[in-house]
Structure formats: structure tokens, C-alpha cells
């Protein structure tokens, strides 16, 4: 089990966020609920960053692969025509 070292920090939270945390915390403390929401936001932000990186990678690779694909298709058509 993971032992947590808690650090006391002070942040300003908008009233609507505080209301949401209070309404959704259930039996937990507000701090536990805020930590849960922040962890989820961190994971979502990481996934969005990875998705953006993947899109850039495949965008750059798409042009190169397309040229190779066209060259292969032309060679295959020449082979079919020859046979």
C-alpha cells in the first residue's frame, strides 16, 4: 500500500468549483475529492498531449509513406500488365 506524505498548500478555488467538490465528495474529505479530480485531470492532459504528438508524427509520416505506397502500386501494376 502506498503511504502518502501530505503537504499543506493554499490555493484559491472559484466558488463554483468549491460547490461542485462539496456536492460530489460523498463520505470523503474535500481534500481527497480535489486530489482525485486533479489526478484525473493530469491523466487526461497527458493523454491529450500524447494524442497530439501521435497526430504530428503520423502527419509527417503520411506524406513519406504515401509516396512509397504510390511507387509500390505503380510497380505492381507494371508487373500485372507484364504478366
NORRAZI-V978512 format. One line per field, one symbol per residue. phi: phi as a letter, one per 40 degrees, with the letter a starting at -180 (. if undefined). psi: psi as a letter, one per 40 degrees, with the letter a starting at -180 (. if undefined). burial: 1 if it has 24 or more other ideal C-beta (glycine too) atoms within 12 Angstrom, else 0. Layout:
phi: ???
psi: ???
burial: ???
//
This chain:
phi: .ccbbcbcbbbcbcdccccccccbcgccccccccccccccccccccccccccccccccccccccccccccccccccccccccc
psi: ihhhhhhhihihhidddddddddedbeiiddddddddddddddddddddddddddddddddddddddddddddddddddddd.
burial: 00000000000000000000100000000000000000000000000000000000000000000000000000000000000
//
